[in-house]
Amino acid sequence: MGDEPQTTDDIRGAARGSAPVPLSVLDLATVGSGLTATHALRASVELAELAEARGFHRMWVAEHHSMPGVASSSPAVILAHLAAFTRTLRLGSGGVMLPNHAPLVIAEQFGTLEALAPGRIDLGLGRAPGTDGATAAALRRTDRPDGADDFPQQLAELTRFLDDDFPDGHRYARIHAIPGPVQGSVAGGVQSASRPSVWLLGSSGFSARLAGALGLPFSFAHHFSAANTVPALELYRESFRPSAVLDRPYAAIGVSALAADDPAEARRQVLTGALGMLRLRTGRPGLIPSPAEAEAYEFSALEREFIDSWLVNVVHGGAEEVRDGLDALVKRTGADELIITANAHTPAARLRSYALIADAYGLPGGES
């Protein structure tokens, strides 16, 4: 699939300093109160440049809709922009919510991205809507919710478009996703795009089992479904069948982590993301509050219980404390890669966090 390394050993060969596994980035392009989507998307470019300079393996952008505090409703558009500012960093979706889209459209979008940045594009796919039911209906132009059984069929269709290999007689056999394989592998002496690397994403056992059966890499959303992480990864590994893509299972986990120069400041910053999640979960989505807003908020007993349970799974503190927390998470889960998301009010706090984590692990590009 594209130029992604074909074995887990190859992927593990990515530069990672003293980190036990490759470290990557998940960006939600979060919008803080008093800021705008323009600020958030400019920060995404800065983050991509930092990630590339400091040796993070990949950067993914998530798909969310109708959430004022998240500006990443169009991952393919953002990724095309990031590709123009990077040269070696892998870029991808974490993920595209496939039921929201026609498979041919996704094949065309990510074929275009692969043509723009050959060998650097990941197509991470999820089956959740990434939003509420009403917004999902508006996206899909139907009130009929797609069941779990539809996702494998959608994935199979997308894969056929990416490979351009519908069998003779199929109603789509004469349709080609372009850019794509039908254009040939070499043109004018320049290697053309082939296809992006396909990943399955999930927060339960469904996608874990499917990814294993298909021999695909799998990424689990530990950052919002921590209780299911170990069971899902075990299911993935038990279900895994070698494929042309992977000879052994390869599991990444998304983890929320934030480092600051002062551990107390890290606590202030992660509280903003926790309050934003509380508002989202209770039907009050908005911009990410500032630390002052979060500290002034009067939590009810039930709300405080939610906040405390949420923050248990956010690795935060000084750089060494975060490093220890991430190391412990790798040891506990056996994850092959950590995809780190940092939810805070300002872009500066997020960028500083990634720089501190890179320093803690001795990733390239730090101060000598």
C-alpha positions in Angstrom: 0.0 0.0 0.0 1.9 3.0 -1.2 5.4 3.3 0.1 4.6 2.5 3.8 7.0 0.0 5.2 5.7 -3.5 4.8 6.8 -5.1 8.0 6.6 -4.0 11.7 10.3 -4.1 11.9 10.6 -1.5 9.1 8.1 0.8 10.8 9.9 0.4 14.1 13.0 1.6 12.3 11.6 5.1 12.4 13.8 7.6 14.3 12.6 7.7 17.9 15.5 8.6 20.1 15.1 6.8 23.4 11.3 6.3 23.0 10.3 2.6 23.2 8.2 3.0 20.0 7.7 5.6 17.3 5.9 8.7 18.4 3.4 10.5 16.2 0.9 13.3 16.4 -2.9 13.5 16.2 -4.2 17.0 15.6 -7.8 18.1 16.0 -7.1 21.8 15.1 -8.8 22.8 18.3 -10.2 26.4 18.5 -9.8 28.1 21.9 -12.1 30.8 23.2 -11.0 34.2 21.9 -9.3 32.5 18.9 -10.4 31.5 15.4 -10.2 28.6 13.0 -7.6 30.5 11.2 -5.4 30.5 14.3 -6.0 26.8 14.7 -5.1 25.9 11.2 -2.0 28.0 11.1 -1.0 26.2 14.3 -1.5 22.9 12.5 1.1 24.0 10.0 3.5 24.9 12.8 2.9 21.6 14.4 3.6 19.7 11.2 6.8 21.5 10.8 7.8 20.9 14.4 6.8 17.2 14.1 8.9 16.8 11.0 11.9 18.6 12.4 11.8 16.7 15.7 11.5 13.2 14.3 7.8 12.3 15.0 6.8 9.5 12.6 3.5 10.8 11.3 0.8 13.4 11.8 -2.9 12.6 11.5 -5.9 14.9 11.3 -9.3 13.9 12.7 -12.7 14.3 11.1 -15.3 16.0 13.3 -18.4 17.9 12.4 -20.6 20.6 14.0 -18.2 21.1 16.9 -17.2 24.8 17.3 -14.0 23.8 19.2 -12.7 21.6 16.4 -11.7 23.0 13.0 -10.9 19.6 11.3 -14.1 18.9 9.5 -12.3 18.4 6.2 -9.1 16.3 6.7 -8.2 15.9 3.0 -8.2 19.7 2.6 -6.0 20.2 5.7 -3.7 17.4 4.7 -3.1 18.9 1.2 -2.1 22.2 2.9 0.2 20.4 5.4 1.8 18.5 2.5 3.0 21.8 1.0 4.9 22.7 4.2 6.5 19.3 4.8 8.8 16.9 2.9 9.3 13.7 4.9 6.6 13.5 7.6 3.9 11.0 7.0 0.4 12.6 6.8 -3.0 11.1 7.2 -6.5 10.9 8.5 -7.1 9.8 12.0 -9.6 9.3 10.6 -12.0 9.7 7.8 -15.4 8.5 8.9 -16.2 6.3 5.9 -20.0 6.0 6.3 -20.2 9.8 5.8 -18.7 9.6 2.3 -19.0 7.8 -1.0 -16.0 5.4 -1.2 -15.2 6.7 -4.7 -14.9 10.3 -3.4 -12.5 9.2 -0.6 -10.4 7.2 -3.2 -10.2 10.3 -5.4 -9.3 12.6 -2.5 -6.6 10.4 -1.1 -5.3 9.5 -4.5 -4.8 13.2 -5.0 -3.0 13.5 -1.7 -0.8 10.5 -2.7 0.0 12.3 -5.9 0.9 15.5 -4.1 3.0 13.7 -1.4 4.0 10.3 -2.8 4.7 7.7 -0.3 3.7 9.8 2.7 -0.1 9.4 2.9 -2.1 7.3 5.4 -5.8 6.7 5.0 -7.1 6.0 8.5 -10.8 4.9 8.4 -13.4 4.8 11.1 -17.1 3.8 11.1 -18.5 6.3 13.6 -20.0 9.5 12.3 -17.7 11.9 14.2 -20.7 13.9 15.2 -24.3 13.7 16.5 -27.1 11.9 14.7 -28.8 14.9 13.1 -25.5 16.1 11.6 -24.7 12.6 10.4 -28.0 12.6 8.6 -27.2 15.9 7.0 -23.8 14.6 5.9 -25.2 11.3 4.5 -28.4 12.8 3.0 -30.4 10.0 4.8 -31.9 9.4 8.2 -31.1 5.7 8.0 -28.1 4.9 10.3 -25.5 2.6 8.7 -25.2 -0.6 10.7 -21.9 -2.3 11.6 -22.5 -4.7 8.7 -22.2 -1.9 6.1 -18.7 -0.8 7.0 -16.9 -3.9 5.7 -18.8 -3.6 2.4 -17.9 0.1 2.2 -14.3 -0.7 3.0 -14.2 -3.4 0.3 -15.6 -1.0 -2.3 -13.0 1.7 -1.3 -10.2 -0.8 -1.6 -11.4 -1.9 -5.0 -11.3 1.8 -6.1 -7.9 2.3 -4.7 -6.5 -0.8 -6.4 -8.5 -0.2 -9.5 -9.4 -3.9 -9.6 -13.2 -4.4 -9.8 -13.8 -7.7 -11.6 -15.1 -7.8 -15.2 -18.8 -7.5 -15.2 -19.0 -5.5 -12.0 -21.1 -2.3 -12.4 -18.0 -0.2 -11.4 -15.5 -2.1 -13.5 -15.1 0.8 -16.0 -14.9 3.5 -13.3 -11.4 4.6 -12.2 -10.5 6.6 -9.1 -8.1 9.3 -10.5 -5.3 9.9 -9.6 -4.8 6.2 -9.4 -3.3 3.0 -10.8 -5.0 3.3 -14.2 -2.6 6.1 -15.0 0.4 3.7 -14.8 3.3 3.6 -12.3 5.8 5.7 -14.2 5.3 8.8 -16.3 8.0 11.0 -17.7 10.7 9.3 -15.6 8.9 10.2 -12.4 7.4 7.6 -10.1 3.7 8.4 -9.9 1.4 8.0 -6.9 0.2 4.5 -6.2 -2.1 4.5 -3.2 -2.2 5.6 0.4 -1.6 3.2 3.3 -5.0 2.0 4.7 -5.5 1.8 8.5 -8.5 0.9 10.5 -9.4 3.0 13.5 -11.7 2.1 16.4 -12.8 2.4 20.0 -14.3 -1.0 20.4 -13.6 -4.6 19.2 -15.4 -4.4 15.9 -12.7 -2.6 13.9 -10.0 -4.5 15.9 -11.3 -7.8 14.7 -11.8 -6.6 11.1 -8.3 -5.1 10.9 -6.8 -8.3 12.1 -8.8 -10.4 9.7 -7.7 -8.2 6.8 -4.0 -7.9 7.9 -4.2 -4.1 8.2 -2.5 -1.8 10.8 -4.9 -0.8 13.5 -5.1 2.3 15.7 -7.2 2.3 18.9 -8.7 5.4 20.5 -7.2 5.0 23.9 -7.7 8.8 24.6 -11.4 8.4 24.9 -12.0 4.7 25.4 -9.2 3.7 27.7 -11.1 0.8 29.4 -11.3 -1.0 26.1 -7.7 -0.6 25.0 -6.1 -3.8 26.1 -9.1 -6.1 25.2 -9.3 -4.5 21.7 -5.6 -4.9 21.1 -5.7 -8.5 22.3 -8.6 -9.1 19.9 -6.7 -7.5 17.0 -3.6 -9.6 17.6 -5.7 -12.8 18.0 -7.6 -12.1 14.8 -4.5 -11.1 12.8 -3.8 -12.8 9.5 -0.6 -11.9 7.5 -1.3 -10.0 4.4 0.6 -8.2 1.6 0.6 -5.2 3.9 1.8 -6.6 7.1 3.5 -9.8 8.2 2.7 -9.2 11.9 0.2 -7.1 13.8 0.9 -3.4 14.1 -1.2 -1.5 16.6 -1.0 2.2 17.4 -2.9 3.9 20.2 -4.1 7.4 20.4 -3.2 8.9 23.7 -3.9 12.3 25.2 -0.7 13.8 26.7 0.4 17.3 27.6 3.7 18.4 29.0 4.6 21.9 30.3 7.6 23.5 31.9 5.6 23.7 35.2 3.5 20.6 36.2 0.9 23.0 37.7 0.5 24.7 34.3 0.1 21.3 32.6 -2.8 20.6 35.0 -4.4 24.0 34.2 -4.1 23.3 30.5 -5.6 19.8 30.5 -8.5 21.0 32.6 -9.5 23.2 29.6 -9.8 20.2 27.4 -11.6 18.2 30.0 -14.2 21.0 30.4 -14.6 21.1 26.7 -15.3 17.4 26.6 -17.8 17.7 29.4 -19.7 20.3 27.5 -19.6 18.2 24.4 -20.8 15.1 26.2 -23.7 17.1 27.8 -24.9 18.6 24.5 -23.2 22.0 25.0 -20.3 22.0 22.5 -18.3 25.2 22.3 -14.9 26.6 21.9 -12.1 25.2 24.1 -12.3 27.3 27.3 -9.3 29.2 28.7 -7.5 28.0 31.8 -9.1 31.0 33.7 -12.5 29.9 32.5 -12.0 26.3 33.5 -10.7 27.3 36.9 -13.7 29.6 37.5 -16.2 27.0 36.4 -18.4 25.7 39.3 -18.6 21.9 38.8 -21.4 19.9 40.2 -20.6 16.7 42.0 -21.4 14.6 38.9 -19.4 16.9 36.6 -16.4 16.7 38.9 -16.7 12.9 38.8 -16.6 13.1 35.0 -13.6 15.5 35.0 -11.6 13.3 37.4 -12.3 10.1 35.4 -11.4 11.9 32.2 -8.1 13.3 33.5 -7.0 9.9 34.8 -6.3 8.9 31.2 -4.6 12.2 30.2 -0.8 11.9 30.7 0.3 15.3 32.0 2.9 17.1 34.0 6.5 18.0 33.5 8.4 16.5 30.5 9.9 13.6 32.5 6.6 12.8 34.2 4.9 12.6 30.8 7.7 10.4 29.5 7.3 8.0 32.4 3.6 7.9 31.8 3.9 7.2 28.1 6.5 4.5 28.8 4.2 2.8 31.3 1.4 2.9 28.7 3.5 1.2 26.1 4.5 -1.5 28.6 0.9 -2.1 29.7 -0.6 -2.2 26.2 2.2 -3.5 24.1 1.4 -0.7 21.6 3.7 -0.5 18.5 3.3 3.3 18.2 1.9 6.2 20.2 -0.1 8.8 18.4 -0.2 11.8 20.8 -2.9 14.4 20.9 -2.6 17.5 23.1 -5.8 19.3 23.9 -5.2 22.8 25.4 -6.6 26.3 25.0 -3.8 27.8 23.0 -1.6 26.6 20.1 1.5 27.7 22.0 0.7 25.3 24.8 0.3 22.4 22.4 3.4 23.2 20.5 5.4 23.5 23.6 4.1 20.2 24.8 5.3 18.3 21.7 8.7 20.0 21.9 9.1 19.0 25.5 8.1 15.4 24.8 10.6 15.3 21.9 13.3 16.7 24.3 12.5 14.1 27.0 13.1 11.3 24.5 16.1 12.8 22.8 14.4 13.0 19.4 16.4 14.8 16.6 16.6 18.5 16.4 16.6 19.4 20.1 19.0 21.8 21.8 22.5 20.4 22.0 
